[in-house]
Amino acid sequence: MAPATAISNSNGKRPHTNISNGDDTASAPLPPRPNADFAVKTHAASGYRWDRVEDEPGYGWKSKKAQDEMARAWEGLVHKECMVGAKYGDPIEIAEKERAMMQGTK
């Protein structure tokens, strides 16, 4: 085992304050590079801004792979042509009719 030096602690290791990995000075992150092919766009409702086509909201759903996955999932649905409303009625429509009847009795 190597003898402890003046800059090492009791375990023979250097304290964190003396550790240097060479020229690892902290620098500010580089500003984002403007994309000359794509102008910065802003989503009106949320204020989200993007400067690449890949960052556009919904971009992931527009890809061929996502479209194929959606088609396979849709084919896996058993009774996609059936509607609950045909048997039990539309719950929203029923609620609106009840509300209209309640308003009419007042």
Biopython code that builds the backbone (N, CA, C, O; Angstrom):
import numpy as np
from Bio.PDB.StructureBuilder import StructureBuilder

atoms = [
    (1, "MET", "N", (0.845, -1.181, 0.000)),
    (1, "MET", "CA", (0.000, 0.000, 0.000)),
    (1, "MET", "C", (0.885, 1.238, 0.000)),
    (1, "MET", "O", (1.874, 1.291, 0.732)),
    (2, "ALA", "N", (0.547, 2.222, -0.802)),
    (2, "ALA", "CA", (1.347, 3.440, -0.922)),
    (2, "ALA", "C", (1.186, 4.287, 0.326)),
    (2, "ALA", "O", (0.099, 4.341, 0.902)),
    (3, "PRO", "N", (2.252, 4.948, 0.749)),
    (3, "PRO", "CA", (2.139, 5.804, 1.939)),
    (3, "PRO", "C", (1.252, 7.011, 1.659)),
    (3, "PRO", "O", (1.223, 7.528, 0.542)),
    (4, "ALA", "N", (0.534, 7.448, 2.677)),
    (4, "ALA", "CA", (-0.355, 8.605, 2.546)),
    (4, "ALA", "C", (0.468, 9.866, 2.374)),
    (4, "ALA", "O", (1.484, 10.051, 3.045)),
    (5, "THR", "N", (0.034, 10.725, 1.483)),
    (5, "THR", "CA", (0.728, 11.992, 1.268)),
    (5, "THR", "C", (0.007, 13.091, 2.022)),
    (5, "THR", "O", (-1.021, 12.850, 2.656)),
    (6, "ALA", "N", (0.539, 14.282, 1.954)),
    (6, "ALA", "CA", (-0.021, 15.411, 2.699)),
    (6, "ALA", "C", (-1.403, 15.802, 2.179)),
    (6, "ALA", "O", (-2.208, 16.340, 2.939)),
    (7, "ILE", "N", (-1.700, 15.544, 0.893)),
    (7, "ILE", "CA", (-3.001, 15.955, 0.368)),
    (7, "ILE", "C", (-4.051, 14.857, 0.467)),
    (7, "ILE", "O", (-5.197, 15.072, 0.071)),
    (8, "SER", "N", (-3.691, 13.688, 0.985)),
    (8, "SER", "CA", (-4.672, 12.612, 1.079)),
    (8, "SER", "C", (-5.279, 12.566, 2.475)),
    (8, "SER", "O", (-4.701, 13.092, 3.426)),
    (9, "ASN", "N", (-6.431, 11.943, 2.596)),
    (9, "ASN", "CA", (-7.089, 11.808, 3.895)),
    (9, "ASN", "C", (-6.581, 10.544, 4.591)),
    (9, "ASN", "O", (-5.615, 9.934, 4.132)),
    (10, "SER", "N", (-7.216, 10.149, 5.681)),
    (10, "SER", "CA", (-6.737, 9.003, 6.454)),
    (10, "SER", "C", (-6.850, 7.687, 5.686)),
    (10, "SER", "O", (-6.149, 6.728, 6.012)),
    (11, "ASN", "N", (-7.701, 7.621, 4.690)),
    (11, "ASN", "CA", (-7.833, 6.417, 3.870)),
    (11, "ASN", "C", (-6.832, 6.379, 2.723)),
    (11, "ASN", "O", (-6.780, 5.398, 1.982)),
    (12, "GLY", "N", (-6.053, 7.414, 2.572)),
    (12, "GLY", "CA", (-5.095, 7.475, 1.479)),
    (12, "GLY", "C", (-5.695, 7.991, 0.190)),
    (12, "GLY", "O", (-5.077, 7.881, -0.869)),
    (13, "LYS", "N", (-6.884, 8.550, 0.263)),
    (13, "LYS", "CA", (-7.557, 9.067, -0.932)),
    (13, "LYS", "C", (-7.558, 10.591, -0.903)),
    (13, "LYS", "O", (-7.506, 11.209, 0.160)),
    (14, "ARG", "N", (-7.616, 11.172, -2.074)),
    (14, "ARG", "CA", (-7.649, 12.634, -2.151)),
    (14, "ARG", "C", (-9.022, 13.157, -1.776)),
    (14, "ARG", "O", (-10.026, 12.567, -2.174)),
    (15, "PRO", "N", (-9.099, 14.244, -1.024)),
    (15, "PRO", "CA", (-10.404, 14.862, -0.742)),
    (15, "PRO", "C", (-10.997, 15.418, -2.038)),
    (15, "PRO", "O", (-10.274, 15.717, -2.989)),
    (16, "HIS", "N", (-12.307, 15.549, -2.057)),
    (16, "HIS", "CA", (-12.994, 16.028, -3.263)),
    (16, "HIS", "C", (-12.514, 17.401, -3.704)),
    (16, "HIS", "O", (-12.527, 17.690, -4.900)),
    (17, "THR", "N", (-12.099, 18.241, -2.798)),
    (17, "THR", "CA", (-11.678, 19.594, -3.171)),
    (17, "THR", "C", (-10.389, 19.582, -3.968)),
    (17, "THR", "O", (-10.117, 20.539, -4.693)),
    (18, "ASN", "N", (-9.581, 18.530, -3.863)),
    (18, "ASN", "CA", (-8.304, 18.488, -4.571)),
    (18, "ASN", "C", (-8.366, 17.691, -5.869)),
    (18, "ASN", "O", (-7.374, 17.626, -6.595)),
    (19, "ILE", "N", (-9.491, 17.092, -6.169)),
    (19, "ILE", "CA", (-9.594, 16.267, -7.369)),
    (19, "ILE", "C", (-9.679, 17.169, -8.594)),
    (19, "ILE", "O", (-10.477, 18.105, -8.647)),
    (20, "SER", "N", (-8.842, 16.864, -9.570)),
    (20, "SER", "CA", (-8.851, 17.611, -10.819)),
    (20, "SER", "C", (-8.741, 16.620, -11.962)),
    (20, "SER", "O", (-7.882, 15.738, -11.943)),
    (21, "ASN", "N", (-9.585, 16.756, -12.933)),
    (21, "ASN", "CA", (-9.548, 15.879, -14.098)),
    (21, "ASN", "C", (-8.992, 16.605, -15.310)),
    (21, "ASN", "O", (-9.425, 16.365, -16.437)),
    (22, "GLY", "N", (-8.068, 17.462, -15.086)),
    (22, "GLY", "CA", (-7.488, 18.191, -16.196)),
    (22, "GLY", "C", (-8.252, 19.484, -16.431)),
    (22, "GLY", "O", (-8.681, 20.147, -15.487)),
    (23, "ASP", "N", (-8.416, 19.830, -17.688)),
    (23, "ASP", "CA", (-9.081, 21.081, -18.047)),
    (23, "ASP", "C", (-10.588, 20.851, -18.129)),
    (23, "ASP", "O", (-11.145, 20.735, -19.220)),
    (24, "ASP", "N", (-11.249, 20.787, -16.964)),
    (24, "ASP", "CA", (-12.690, 20.547, -16.937)),
    (24, "ASP", "C", (-13.437, 21.758, -16.395)),
    (24, "ASP", "O", (-14.369, 21.630, -15.601)),
    (25, "THR", "N", (-13.014, 22.917, -16.835)),
    (25, "THR", "CA", (-13.666, 24.136, -16.360)),
    (25, "THR", "C", (-15.097, 24.178, -16.867)),
    (25, "THR", "O", (-15.379, 23.800, -18.004)),
    (26, "ALA", "N", (-15.982, 24.637, -16.021)),
    (26, "ALA", "CA", (-17.397, 24.721, -16.385)),
    (26, "ALA", "C", (-17.598, 25.876, -17.349)),
    (26, "ALA", "O", (-17.063, 26.968, -17.155)),
    (27, "SER", "N", (-18.363, 25.624, -18.369)),
    (27, "SER", "CA", (-18.667, 26.683, -19.321)),
    (27, "SER", "C", (-20.171, 26.717, -19.538)),
    (27, "SER", "O", (-20.876, 25.739, -19.290)),
    (28, "ALA", "N", (-20.632, 27.839, -19.998)),
    (28, "ALA", "CA", (-22.064, 27.989, -20.258)),
    (28, "ALA", "C", (-22.448, 27.094, -21.431)),
    (28, "ALA", "O", (-21.660, 26.923, -22.362)),
    (29, "PRO", "N", (-23.646, 26.523, -21.396)),
    (29, "PRO", "CA", (-24.066, 25.694, -22.528)),
    (29, "PRO", "C", (-24.192, 26.531, -23.795)),
    (29, "PRO", "O", (-24.512, 27.719, -23.753)),
    (30, "LEU", "N", (-23.935, 25.888, -24.901)),
    (30, "LEU", "CA", (-24.027, 26.593, -26.173)),
    (30, "LEU", "C", (-25.480, 26.941, -26.477)),
    (30, "LEU", "O", (-26.379, 26.152, -26.187)),
    (31, "PRO", "N", (-25.714, 28.106, -27.054)),
    (31, "PRO", "CA", (-27.091, 28.456, -27.416)),
    (31, "PRO", "C", (-27.575, 27.536, -28.533)),
    (31, "PRO", "O", (-26.771, 27.053, -29.330)),
    (32, "PRO", "N", (-28.872, 27.294, -28.594)),
    (32, "PRO", "CA", (-29.374, 26.417, -29.656)),
    (32, "PRO", "C", (-29.088, 27.002, -31.030)),
    (32, "PRO", "O", (-29.233, 28.203, -31.259)),
    (33, "ARG", "N", (-28.683, 26.136, -31.925)),
    (33, "ARG", "CA", (-28.343, 26.566, -33.273)),
    (33, "ARG", "C", (-29.626, 26.766, -34.068)),
    (33, "ARG", "O", (-30.426, 25.837, -34.183)),
    (34, "PRO", "N", (-29.839, 27.948, -34.614)),
    (34, "PRO", "CA", (-31.059, 28.156, -35.399)),
    (34, "PRO", "C", (-31.041, 27.291, -36.652)),
    (34, "PRO", "O", (-30.007, 27.136, -37.303)),
    (35, "ASN", "N", (-32.173, 26.745, -36.971)),
    (35, "ASN", "CA", (-32.311, 25.892, -38.139)),
    (35, "ASN", "C", (-32.751, 26.768, -39.309)),
    (35, "ASN", "O", (-33.838, 27.345, -39.294)),
    (36, "ALA", "N", (-31.906, 26.856, -40.301)),
    (36, "ALA", "CA", (-32.203, 27.728, -41.441)),
    (36, "ALA", "C", (-33.350, 27.178, -42.288)),
    (36, "ALA", "O", (-34.025, 27.934, -42.986)),
    (37, "ASP", "N", (-33.571, 25.861, -42.230)),
    (37, "ASP", "CA", (-34.609, 25.248, -43.055)),
    (37, "ASP", "C", (-35.998, 25.347, -42.438)),
    (37, "ASP", "O", (-36.994, 25.174, -43.141)),
    (38, "PHE", "N", (-36.084, 25.621, -41.148)),
    (38, "PHE", "CA", (-37.366, 25.575, -40.448)),
    (38, "PHE", "C", (-37.464, 26.779, -39.522)),
    (38, "PHE", "O", (-36.625, 26.947, -38.637)),
    (39, "ALA", "N", (-38.463, 27.608, -39.712)),
    (39, "ALA", "CA", (-38.647, 28.790, -38.870)),
    (39, "ALA", "C", (-39.223, 28.379, -37.518)),
    (39, "ALA", "O", (-39.933, 27.378, -37.419)),
    (40, "VAL", "N", (-38.919, 29.145, -36.493)),
    (40, "VAL", "CA", (-39.451, 28.869, -35.157)),
    (40, "VAL", "C", (-40.958, 29.061, -35.183)),
    (40, "VAL", "O", (-41.455, 30.085, -35.653)),
    (41, "LYS", "N", (-41.686, 28.066, -34.672)),
    (41, "LYS", "CA", (-43.142, 28.136, -34.620)),
    (41, "LYS", "C", (-43.584, 28.070, -33.175)),
    (41, "LYS", "O", (-42.864, 27.546, -32.324)),
    (42, "THR", "N", (-44.768, 28.602, -32.890)),
    (42, "THR", "CA", (-45.306, 28.638, -31.534)),
    (42, "THR", "C", (-46.716, 28.083, -31.531)),
    (42, "THR", "O", (-47.538, 28.434, -32.377)),
    (43, "HIS", "N", (-46.989, 27.200, -30.558)),
    (43, "HIS", "CA", (-48.343, 26.673, -30.362)),
    (43, "HIS", "C", (-49.134, 27.747, -29.637)),
    (43, "HIS", "O", (-48.754, 28.147, -28.536)),
    (44, "ALA", "N", (-50.222, 28.224, -30.224)),
    (44, "ALA", "CA", (-50.964, 29.370, -29.693)),
    (44, "ALA", "C", (-51.538, 29.107, -28.307)),
    (44, "ALA", "O", (-51.461, 29.975, -27.438)),
    (45, "ALA", "N", (-52.109, 27.935, -28.084)),
    (45, "ALA", "CA", (-52.787, 27.669, -26.810)),
    (45, "ALA", "C", (-51.815, 27.534, -25.648)),
    (45, "ALA", "O", (-52.099, 28.018, -24.553)),
    (46, "SER", "N", (-50.663, 26.879, -25.865)),
    (46, "SER", "CA", (-49.750, 26.611, -24.756)),
    (46, "SER", "C", (-48.520, 27.502, -24.739)),
    (46, "SER", "O", (-47.878, 27.636, -23.697)),
    (47, "GLY", "N", (-48.176, 28.110, -25.858)),
    (47, "GLY", "CA", (-46.971, 28.922, -25.926)),
    (47, "GLY", "C", (-45.718, 28.105, -26.207)),
    (47, "GLY", "O", (-44.618, 28.657, -26.223)),
    (48, "TYR", "N", (-45.862, 26.803, -26.428)),
    (48, "TYR", "CA", (-44.716, 25.936, -26.727)),
    (48, "TYR", "C", (-44.100, 26.358, -28.050)),
    (48, "TYR", "O", (-44.806, 26.594, -29.030)),
    (49, "ARG", "N", (-42.755, 26.453, -28.070)),
    (49, "ARG", "CA", (-42.044, 26.869, -29.282)),
    (49, "ARG", "C", (-41.131, 25.742, -29.740)),
    (49, "ARG", "O", (-40.544, 25.043, -28.913)),
    (50, "TRP", "N", (-41.006, 25.561, -31.049)),
    (50, "TRP", "CA", (-40.101, 24.560, -31.587)),
    (50, "TRP", "C", (-39.484, 25.080, -32.857)),
    (50, "TRP", "O", (-40.073, 25.886, -33.577)),
    (51, "ASP", "N", (-38.261, 24.594, -33.123)),
    (51, "ASP", "CA", (-37.550, 25.035, -34.317)),
    (51, "ASP", "C", (-37.112, 23.855, -35.189)),
    (51, "ASP", "O", (-36.343, 24.032, -36.134)),
    (52, "ARG", "N", (-37.600, 22.656, -34.874)),
    (52, "ARG", "CA", (-37.343, 21.482, -35.708)),
    (52, "ARG", "C", (-38.668, 20.782, -35.976)),
    (52, "ARG", "O", (-39.574, 20.818, -35.143)),
    (53, "VAL", "N", (-38.779, 20.160, -37.112)),
    (53, "VAL", "CA", (-40.004, 19.438, -37.455)),
    (53, "VAL", "C", (-40.242, 18.328, -36.439)),
    (53, "VAL", "O", (-41.390, 18.049, -36.092)),
    (54, "GLU", "N", (-39.171, 17.688, -35.953)),
    (54, "GLU", "CA", (-39.293, 16.578, -35.013)),
    (54, "GLU", "C", (-39.863, 17.014, -33.668)),
    (54, "GLU", "O", (-40.411, 16.184, -32.942)),
    (55, "ASP", "N", (-39.750, 18.289, -33.316)),
    (55, "ASP", "CA", (-40.243, 18.791, -32.034)),
    (55, "ASP", "C", (-41.694, 19.248, -32.095)),
    (55, "ASP", "O", (-42.270, 19.605, -31.068)),
    (56, "GLU", "N", (-42.287, 19.242, -33.270)),
    (56, "GLU", "CA", (-43.673, 19.697, -33.426)),
    (56, "GLU", "C", (-44.623, 18.781, -32.655)),
    (56, "GLU", "O", (-44.462, 17.561, -32.689)),
    (57, "PRO", "N", (-45.611, 19.351, -31.962)),
    (57, "PRO", "CA", (-46.565, 18.505, -31.238)),
    (57, "PRO", "C", (-47.271, 17.538, -32.188)),
    (57, "PRO", "O", (-47.745, 17.934, -33.253)),
    (58, "GLY", "N", (-47.335, 16.278, -31.792)),
    (58, "GLY", "CA", (-47.995, 15.263, -32.597)),
    (58, "GLY", "C", (-47.122, 14.640, -33.669)),
    (58, "GLY", "O", (-47.592, 13.790, -34.425)),
    (59, "TYR", "N", (-45.858, 15.043, -33.753)),
    (59, "TYR", "CA", (-44.982, 14.528, -34.802)),
    (59, "TYR", "C", (-44.835, 13.006, -34.710)),
    (59, "TYR", "O", (-44.809, 12.322, -35.733)),
    (60, "GLY", "N", (-44.739, 12.482, -33.493)),
    (60, "GLY", "CA", (-44.553, 11.048, -33.311)),
    (60, "GLY", "C", (-45.722, 10.224, -33.804)),
    (60, "GLY", "O", (-45.545, 9.066, -34.184)),
    (61, "TRP", "N", (-46.901, 10.794, -33.806)),
    (61, "TRP", "CA", (-48.089, 10.055, -34.253)),
    (61, "TRP", "C", (-48.241, 10.068, -35.763)),
    (61, "TRP", "O", (-49.029, 9.300, -36.315)),
    (62, "LYS", "N", (-47.494, 10.934, -36.438)),
    (62, "LYS", "CA", (-47.623, 11.047, -37.890)),
    (62, "LYS", "C", (-46.695, 10.091, -38.641)),
    (62, "LYS", "O", (-46.792, 9.970, -39.862)),
    (63, "SER", "N", (-45.804, 9.417, -37.929)),
    (63, "SER", "CA", (-44.848, 8.546, -38.598)),
    (63, "SER", "C", (-45.533, 7.291, -39.133)),
    (63, "SER", "O", (-46.604, 6.909, -38.663)),
    (64, "LYS", "N", (-44.913, 6.665, -40.102)),
    (64, "LYS", "CA", (-45.454, 5.450, -40.716)),
    (64, "LYS", "C", (-45.571, 4.337, -39.676)),
    (64, "LYS", "O", (-46.555, 3.597, -39.668)),
    (65, "LYS", "N", (-44.580, 4.216, -38.806)),
    (65, "LYS", "CA", (-44.599, 3.164, -37.787)),
    (65, "LYS", "C", (-45.790, 3.347, -36.845)),
    (65, "LYS", "O", (-46.485, 2.381, -36.528)),
    (66, "ALA", "N", (-46.023, 4.573, -36.400)),
    (66, "ALA", "CA", (-47.146, 4.832, -35.491)),
    (66, "ALA", "C", (-48.477, 4.569, -36.181)),
    (66, "ALA", "O", (-49.403, 4.039, -35.566)),
    (67, "GLN", "N", (-48.577, 4.933, -37.445)),
    (67, "GLN", "CA", (-49.808, 4.686, -38.197)),
    (67, "GLN", "C", (-50.067, 3.186, -38.347)),
    (67, "GLN", "O", (-51.207, 2.734, -38.236)),
    (68, "ASP", "N", (-48.998, 2.411, -38.602)),
    (68, "ASP", "CA", (-49.142, 0.957, -38.724)),
    (68, "ASP", "C", (-49.561, 0.330, -37.400)),
    (68, "ASP", "O", (-50.408, -0.563, -37.373)),
    (69, "GLU", "N", (-48.963, 0.799, -36.294)),
    (69, "GLU", "CA", (-49.339, 0.276, -34.978)),
    (69, "GLU", "C", (-50.802, 0.572, -34.669)),
    (69, "GLU", "O", (-51.506, -0.279, -34.127)),
    (70, "MET", "N", (-51.259, 1.765, -35.007)),
    (70, "MET", "CA", (-52.654, 2.128, -34.769)),
    (70, "MET", "C", (-53.583, 1.253, -35.603)),
    (70, "MET", "O", (-54.631, 0.824, -35.120)),
    (71, "ALA", "N", (-53.209, 0.988, -36.846)),
    (71, "ALA", "CA", (-54.037, 0.142, -37.713)),
    (71, "ALA", "C", (-54.123, -1.278, -37.160)),
    (71, "ALA", "O", (-55.195, -1.884, -37.173)),
    (72, "ARG", "N", (-52.990, -1.816, -36.671)),
    (72, "ARG", "CA", (-53.013, -3.159, -36.083)),
    (72, "ARG", "C", (-53.859, -3.186, -34.823)),
    (72, "ARG", "O", (-54.595, -4.148, -34.599)),
    (73, "ALA", "N", (-53.773, -2.159, -33.998)),
    (73, "ALA", "CA", (-54.578, -2.103, -32.773)),
    (73, "ALA", "C", (-56.057, -1.997, -33.120)),
    (73, "ALA", "O", (-56.892, -2.613, -32.458)),
    (74, "TRP", "N", (-56.391, -1.224, -34.146)),
    (74, "TRP", "CA", (-57.790, -1.059, -34.548)),
    (74, "TRP", "C", (-58.355, -2.382, -35.054)),
    (74, "TRP", "O", (-59.511, -2.713, -34.788)),
    (75, "GLU", "N", (-57.534, -3.136, -35.786)),
    (75, "GLU", "CA", (-57.980, -4.439, -36.284)),
    (75, "GLU", "C", (-58.196, -5.420, -35.134)),
    (75, "GLU", "O", (-58.991, -6.351, -35.264)),
    (76, "GLY", "N", (-57.508, -5.230, -34.023)),
    (76, "GLY", "CA", (-57.646, -6.117, -32.876)),
    (76, "GLY", "C", (-58.917, -5.896, -32.086)),
    (76, "GLY", "O", (-59.287, -6.739, -31.269)),
    (77, "LEU", "N", (-59.592, -4.785, -32.310)),
    (77, "LEU", "CA", (-60.841, -4.535, -31.597)),
    (77, "LEU", "C", (-61.908, -5.514, -32.079)),
    (77, "LEU", "O", (-62.061, -5.723, -33.282)),
    (78, "VAL", "N", (-62.630, -6.102, -31.161)),
    (78, "VAL", "CA", (-63.566, -7.161, -31.517)),
    (78, "VAL", "C", (-64.863, -6.609, -32.093)),
    (78, "VAL", "O", (-65.276, -7.020, -33.178)),
    (79, "HIS", "N", (-65.506, -5.697, -31.396)),
    (79, "HIS", "CA", (-66.818, -5.196, -31.812)),
    (79, "HIS", "C", (-66.754, -3.697, -32.096)),
    (79, "HIS", "O", (-67.471, -2.916, -31.470)),
    (80, "LYS", "N", (-65.913, -3.299, -33.019)),
    (80, "LYS", "CA", (-65.753, -1.875, -33.274)),
    (80, "LYS", "C", (-66.973, -1.250, -33.941)),
    (80, "LYS", "O", (-67.131, -0.031, -33.890)),
    (81, "GLU", "N", (-67.840, -2.044, -34.564)),
    (81, "GLU", "CA", (-69.027, -1.487, -35.214)),
    (81, "GLU", "C", (-70.203, -1.357, -34.253)),
    (81, "GLU", "O", (-71.182, -0.679, -34.566)),
    (82, "CYS", "N", (-70.123, -1.994, -33.090)),
    (82, "CYS", "CA", (-71.224, -1.928, -32.120)),
    (82, "CYS", "C", (-71.125, -0.654, -31.294)),
    (82, "CYS", "O", (-70.034, -0.133, -31.063)),
    (83, "MET", "N", (-72.276, -0.158, -30.852)),
    (83, "MET", "CA", (-72.306, 1.046, -30.043)),
    (83, "MET", "C", (-73.151, 0.794, -28.812)),
    (83, "MET", "O", (-74.225, 0.201, -28.906)),
    (84, "VAL", "N", (-72.684, 1.231, -27.674)),
    (84, "VAL", "CA", (-73.455, 1.084, -26.444)),
    (84, "VAL", "C", (-74.734, 1.896, -26.544)),
    (84, "VAL", "O", (-75.760, 1.505, -25.988)),
    (85, "GLY", "N", (-74.687, 3.014, -27.241)),
    (85, "GLY", "CA", (-75.851, 3.884, -27.360)),
    (85, "GLY", "C", (-77.030, 3.217, -28.039)),
    (85, "GLY", "O", (-78.175, 3.598, -27.796)),
    (86, "ALA", "N", (-76.774, 2.216, -28.896)),
    (86, "ALA", "CA", (-77.868, 1.541, -29.581)),
    (86, "ALA", "C", (-78.735, 0.759, -28.594)),
    (86, "ALA", "O", (-79.939, 0.618, -28.806)),
    (87, "LYS", "N", (-78.134, 0.254, -27.521)),
    (87, "LYS", "CA", (-78.890, -0.538, -26.555)),
    (87, "LYS", "C", (-79.379, 0.309, -25.385)),
    (87, "LYS", "O", (-80.533, 0.193, -24.972)),
    (88, "TYR", "N", (-78.514, 1.151, -24.855)),
    (88, "TYR", "CA", (-78.832, 1.902, -23.641)),
    (88, "TYR", "C", (-79.121, 3.379, -23.897)),
    (88, "TYR", "O", (-79.567, 4.079, -22.987)),
    (89, "GLY", "N", (-78.883, 3.858, -25.087)),
    (89, "GLY", "CA", (-79.073, 5.268, -25.380)),
    (89, "GLY", "C", (-77.805, 6.058, -25.095)),
    (89, "GLY", "O", (-76.904, 5.582, -24.405)),
    (90, "ASP", "N", (-77.749, 7.242, -25.622)),
    (90, "ASP", "CA", (-76.594, 8.111, -25.431)),
    (90, "ASP", "C", (-76.708, 8.785, -24.069)),
    (90, "ASP", "O", (-77.662, 9.530, -23.846)),
    (91, "PRO", "N", (-75.768, 8.551, -23.146)),
    (91, "PRO", "CA", (-75.877, 9.139, -21.814)),
    (91, "PRO", "C", (-75.843, 10.669, -21.821)),
    (91, "PRO", "O", (-76.493, 11.298, -20.986)),
    (92, "ILE", "N", (-75.112, 11.266, -22.731)),
    (92, "ILE", "CA", (-75.061, 12.730, -22.817)),
    (92, "ILE", "C", (-76.418, 13.266, -23.265)),
    (92, "ILE", "O", (-76.932, 14.235, -22.706)),
    (93, "GLU", "N", (-76.985, 12.625, -24.277)),
    (93, "GLU", "CA", (-78.287, 13.063, -24.778)),
    (93, "GLU", "C", (-79.362, 12.920, -23.698)),
    (93, "GLU", "O", (-80.214, 13.796, -23.551)),
    (94, "ILE", "N", (-79.324, 11.831, -22.951)),
    (94, "ILE", "CA", (-80.294, 11.619, -21.868)),
    (94, "ILE", "C", (-80.144, 12.701, -20.806)),
    (94, "ILE", "O", (-81.140, 13.235, -20.318)),
    (95, "ALA", "N", (-78.911, 13.023, -20.447)),
    (95, "ALA", "CA", (-78.673, 14.058, -19.441)),
    (95, "ALA", "C", (-79.183, 15.412, -19.927)),
    (95, "ALA", "O", (-79.757, 16.173, -19.147)),
    (96, "GLU", "N", (-78.980, 15.718, -21.207)),
    (96, "GLU", "CA", (-79.468, 16.990, -21.744)),
    (96, "GLU", "C", (-80.996, 17.042, -21.737)),
    (96, "GLU", "O", (-81.578, 18.084, -21.436)),
    (97, "LYS", "N", (-81.650, 15.922, -22.068)),
    (97, "LYS", "CA", (-83.119, 15.880, -22.038)),
    (97, "LYS", "C", (-83.636, 16.062, -20.612)),
    (97, "LYS", "O", (-84.606, 16.785, -20.387)),
    (98, "GLU", "N", (-82.981, 15.400, -19.645)),
    (98, "GLU", "CA", (-83.386, 15.551, -18.241)),
    (98, "GLU", "C", (-83.218, 16.996, -17.784)),
    (98, "GLU", "O", (-84.082, 17.536, -17.093)),
    (99, "ARG", "N", (-82.120, 17.614, -18.164)),
    (99, "ARG", "CA", (-81.865, 19.009, -17.790)),
    (99, "ARG", "C", (-82.929, 19.918, -18.400)),
    (99, "ARG", "O", (-83.419, 20.834, -17.738)),
    (100, "ALA", "N", (-83.289, 19.666, -19.666)),
    (100, "ALA", "CA", (-84.315, 20.476, -20.331)),
    (100, "ALA", "C", (-85.664, 20.296, -19.655)),
    (100, "ALA", "O", (-86.414, 21.261, -19.501)),
    (101, "MET", "N", (-85.986, 19.060, -19.246)),
    (101, "MET", "CA", (-87.253, 18.818, -18.551)),
    (101, "MET", "C", (-87.270, 19.513, -17.195)),
    (101, "MET", "O", (-88.292, 20.069, -16.791)),
    (102, "MET", "N", (-86.147, 19.483, -16.495)),
    (102, "MET", "CA", (-86.068, 20.145, -15.183)),
    (102, "MET", "C", (-86.201, 21.657, -15.337)),
    (102, "MET", "O", (-86.823, 22.313, -14.501)),
    (103, "GLN", "N", (-85.622, 22.213, -16.398)),
    (103, "GLN", "CA", (-85.724, 23.652, -16.636)),
    (103, "GLN", "C", (-87.153, 24.031, -17.008)),
    (103, "GLN", "O", (-87.615, 25.121, -16.671)),
    (104, "GLY", "N", (-87.849, 23.141, -17.698)),
    (104, "GLY", "CA", (-89.219, 23.413, -18.123)),
    (104, "GLY", "C", (-90.213, 23.379, -16.973)),
    (104, "GLY", "O", (-91.240, 24.055, -17.033)),
    (105, "THR", "N", (-89.936, 22.608, -15.926)),
    (105, "THR", "CA", (-90.859, 22.512, -14.791)),
    (105, "THR", "C", (-90.676, 23.643, -13.801)),
    (105, "THR", "O", (-91.532, 23.847, -12.940)),
    (106, "LYS", "N", (-89.605, 24.370, -13.895)),
    (106, "LYS", "CA", (-89.357, 25.462, -12.934)),
    (106, "LYS", "C", (-90.046, 26.727, -13.336)),
    (106, "LYS", "O", (-89.940, 27.736, -12.639)),
]
sb = StructureBuilder()
sb.init_structure("model")
sb.init_model(0)
sb.init_chain("A")
sb.init_seg("    ")
for serial, (resi, resn, name, xyz) in enumerate(atoms, 1):
    if name == "N":
        sb.init_residue(resn, " ", resi, " ")
    sb.init_atom(name, np.array(xyz, "f"), 0.0, 1.0, " ", f" {name:<3s}", serial, name[0])
structure = sb.get_structure()
